[in-house]
Amino acid sequence: MSKKDAINTKQRILEAAEQIFAEVGFDGARVDDIALRAGVNKALIYYYFESKDAILDELFEKLMADGKSVQSQTLSDYPNMDREDTYMEFMKKNLEFAFSHRNLIKIALTESMKANSKHSGLLKRCDFIIGAELEYIKKKYESKGVIFPYSKKELAVMEFFTGIMPIFNYAVYSDIFADFYGMSDLELKEFFLKVFRLTHMSGHQKLYTK
C-alpha cells in the first residue's frame, strides 16, 4: 500500500468512526461497524489504531487543532475586532467551523458529561482556543501601550461560558431547534448572531476598546 493509499484509508476509518460515534454514542459503537462503514478489514483498523479509544482521541485532537487554527486565522483576517461588523464576520467564521464539525462536538459534549469517561477532557482541549484568544487580546492592549488588566481565569470564564459553549450548542441543536420553532436555518442563524452580539460580543468590545 502506497503512502497516499495509507493516508486515505486512515481518513476513511476516522470519518466512519465519527459518523457512528455521533449516531450511537462512543460506548455503543463497535469496531466491526466502523470497519463495515469504512469498507476496510477490521484488522486494518487495529493496524492504524491501538483501540477504539485511540480513534476517538485522534478525532478530538484534530477537532481542537482545527479549532485553534481557525481561531488564529480568523483573528489574523479580522484585526479590527472593536468594529461590530468585523467582529460579526469573525463570528460567522466560527459558526461555520462549529457547524461543519458538529458530529465531533456532539460526541465531545456527551463524553464530557460522563464522570468516568477517558475522553472527558473538553476543558483541556478548549483551553487551546482560549489561549489563542488571550494572546490576541494581549497584543491589542500592548499595541495601545496598555497593560492587560485581566487574568486568564477571568477570560476563560467569559470565553467558555458565553463564547465557546453557545457556539457548540448552536451547532448541535440548531436543526431540532429550528424545526421545533418553525424557523428556517437562515432565520435561526440571524437570531443567534443578534443575541450573541448582546452577550458575548458586548464583553469583547469592552476588552478591545480599553
C-alpha positions as CSV (number, residue, x, y, z in Angstrom):
1,M,0.0,0.0,0.0
2,S,1.4,3.4,-1.0
3,K,1.7,6.2,1.5
4,K,-1.2,8.1,-0.2
5,D,-3.4,5.0,0.0
6,A,-2.5,4.5,3.6
7,I,-3.5,8.2,4.4
8,N,-6.7,7.8,2.5
9,T,-7.6,4.5,4.3
10,K,-6.9,6.0,7.7
11,Q,-9.0,9.0,6.8
12,R,-11.9,6.8,5.8
13,I,-11.7,5.0,9.1
14,L,-11.7,8.3,11.0
15,E,-14.7,9.6,9.0
16,A,-16.6,6.3,9.5
17,A,-15.9,6.3,13.2
18,E,-17.0,9.9,13.6
19,Q,-20.4,9.1,11.9
20,I,-21.0,6.1,14.1
21,F,-19.9,7.7,17.3
22,A,-22.4,10.5,16.6
23,E,-25.2,8.1,15.7
24,V,-25.0,5.6,18.5
25,G,-22.5,7.1,21.0
26,F,-19.0,6.1,21.7
27,D,-20.0,3.3,24.1
28,G,-22.5,1.8,21.7
29,A,-20.1,1.9,18.7
30,R,-18.5,-1.3,17.6
31,V,-15.2,-1.6,15.7
32,D,-16.9,-4.1,13.3
33,D,-19.4,-1.4,12.4
34,I,-16.6,1.1,11.8
35,A,-14.8,-1.3,9.5
36,L,-18.0,-2.0,7.6
37,R,-18.8,1.7,7.2
38,A,-15.2,2.5,6.1
39,G,-15.1,-0.5,3.7
40,V,-12.0,-2.0,5.3
41,N,-11.0,-5.2,7.1
42,K,-11.3,-5.0,10.9
43,A,-7.6,-5.9,11.3
44,L,-6.7,-2.9,9.3
45,I,-8.3,-0.6,11.9
46,Y,-6.1,-2.1,14.6
47,Y,-3.1,-1.6,12.3
48,Y,-3.7,2.1,12.4
49,F,-5.2,2.4,15.8
50,E,-4.4,0.6,19.1
51,S,-8.1,0.7,20.1
52,K,-11.4,2.4,19.7
53,D,-10.3,4.9,22.4
54,A,-7.3,5.8,20.2
55,I,-9.6,6.6,17.3
56,L,-11.7,9.0,19.4
57,D,-8.6,10.6,20.9
58,E,-7.3,11.4,17.4
59,L,-10.6,12.8,16.3
60,F,-10.7,15.1,19.3
61,E,-7.2,16.2,18.8
62,K,-7.9,17.1,15.2
63,L,-11.1,18.9,16.3
64,M,-9.2,21.2,18.7
65,A,-6.2,21.6,16.4
66,D,-8.5,22.7,13.6
67,G,-10.4,25.0,16.1
68,K,-7.2,26.7,17.2
69,S,-6.1,27.0,13.6
70,V,-9.4,28.6,12.5
71,Q,-9.3,30.9,15.6
72,S,-5.8,32.1,14.8
73,Q,-6.5,32.6,11.1
74,T,-9.8,34.5,11.6
75,L,-8.2,36.7,14.3
76,S,-5.5,37.5,11.7
77,D,-8.0,38.1,8.9
78,Y,-10.2,40.4,11.1
79,P,-7.7,42.6,13.0
80,N,-10.1,45.4,13.9
81,M,-12.3,43.5,16.4
82,D,-13.5,46.7,18.1
83,R,-15.7,47.2,15.0
84,E,-19.1,45.5,15.2
85,D,-19.2,44.5,11.5
86,T,-15.7,43.0,11.7
87,Y,-16.5,41.0,14.8
88,M,-19.7,39.6,13.4
89,E,-17.8,38.4,10.3
90,F,-15.3,36.7,12.7
91,M,-18.2,35.1,14.5
92,K,-19.8,33.8,11.3
93,K,-16.5,32.0,10.5
94,N,-16.6,30.4,14.0
95,L,-20.2,29.3,13.4
96,E,-19.3,27.8,10.1
97,F,-16.4,25.8,11.7
98,A,-18.6,24.5,14.5
99,F,-21.4,23.5,12.1
100,S,-19.0,21.6,9.9
101,H,-17.6,19.8,12.9
102,R,-20.9,19.3,14.8
103,N,-20.7,15.5,14.9
104,L,-17.4,15.7,16.8
105,I,-18.7,18.5,19.0
106,K,-21.8,16.3,19.9
107,I,-19.5,13.4,20.8
108,A,-17.2,15.7,22.9
109,L,-20.1,17.2,24.8
110,T,-21.6,13.8,25.5
111,E,-18.3,12.3,26.7
112,S,-17.6,15.4,28.9
113,M,-20.7,14.7,30.9
114,K,-19.7,11.1,31.8
115,A,-18.0,11.0,35.2
116,N,-15.7,8.2,34.4
117,S,-15.0,8.8,30.7
118,K,-11.5,8.6,29.5
119,H,-12.4,11.3,26.9
120,S,-13.9,14.0,29.2
121,G,-11.0,16.5,28.7
122,L,-13.2,19.0,26.9
123,L,-11.9,21.9,29.1
124,K,-8.3,21.0,28.4
125,R,-9.0,21.0,24.7
126,C,-11.0,24.2,24.7
127,D,-8.1,25.8,26.5
128,F,-6.1,25.8,23.2
129,I,-8.8,28.0,21.7
130,I,-9.0,30.3,24.8
131,G,-5.2,30.6,24.7
132,A,-5.3,31.9,21.1
133,E,-7.9,34.5,22.0
134,L,-5.9,35.6,25.1
135,E,-2.8,36.1,23.0
136,Y,-4.7,38.2,20.5
137,I,-6.2,40.4,23.2
138,K,-2.9,41.0,25.0
139,K,-1.4,42.1,21.7
140,K,-4.2,44.6,21.2
141,Y,-3.5,46.1,24.6
142,E,0.2,46.2,24.0
143,S,-0.3,48.0,20.7
144,K,-2.0,50.7,22.7
145,G,0.7,50.8,25.3
146,V,-1.7,49.5,28.0
147,I,-1.1,46.6,30.4
148,F,-3.7,43.8,30.0
149,P,-5.7,44.1,33.3
150,Y,-7.5,40.7,33.3
151,S,-6.3,37.3,34.4
152,K,-6.5,34.2,32.2
153,K,-9.1,32.8,34.6
154,E,-11.4,35.8,34.0
155,L,-11.0,35.5,30.3
156,A,-11.5,31.7,30.4
157,V,-14.8,32.1,32.2
158,M,-16.1,34.6,29.6
159,E,-14.8,32.6,26.6
160,F,-16.0,29.2,27.7
161,F,-19.5,30.0,29.1
162,T,-20.5,32.9,26.9
163,G,-18.4,32.1,23.8
164,I,-17.5,28.5,23.1
165,M,-20.4,26.7,24.7
166,P,-23.2,28.8,23.0
167,I,-21.5,28.1,19.6
168,F,-21.1,24.4,20.4
169,N,-24.8,24.3,21.4
170,Y,-25.9,26.1,18.3
171,A,-24.0,23.5,16.2
172,V,-25.6,20.5,18.0
173,Y,-29.1,21.8,18.5
174,S,-29.8,24.1,15.5
175,D,-31.6,21.6,13.4
176,I,-34.0,20.3,16.0
177,F,-34.5,23.9,17.5
178,A,-35.3,25.3,14.1
179,D,-37.8,22.5,13.4
180,F,-39.4,22.8,16.8
181,Y,-39.9,26.6,16.4
182,G,-40.7,26.6,12.7
183,M,-37.6,28.6,11.7
184,S,-35.5,28.5,8.6
185,D,-31.8,27.8,9.1
186,L,-31.0,31.4,8.0
187,E,-33.6,32.9,10.4
188,L,-32.2,30.9,13.3
189,K,-28.6,31.9,12.4
190,E,-29.6,35.6,12.2
191,F,-31.4,35.4,15.6
192,F,-28.4,33.6,17.2
193,L,-25.9,36.2,15.9
194,K,-28.2,39.0,17.2
195,V,-28.4,37.5,20.7
196,F,-24.6,36.7,20.6
197,R,-24.0,40.4,19.8
198,L,-25.8,41.4,23.0
199,T,-24.0,38.9,25.2
200,H,-20.5,37.7,24.3
201,M,-19.7,40.4,21.8
202,S,-20.5,43.2,24.3
203,G,-17.9,41.8,26.7
204,H,-15.4,41.6,23.9
205,Q,-15.9,45.1,22.8
206,K,-15.2,46.3,26.4
207,L,-11.9,44.3,26.3
208,Y,-10.8,45.5,22.9
209,T,-11.7,49.2,23.4
210,K,-10.0,49.7,26.8
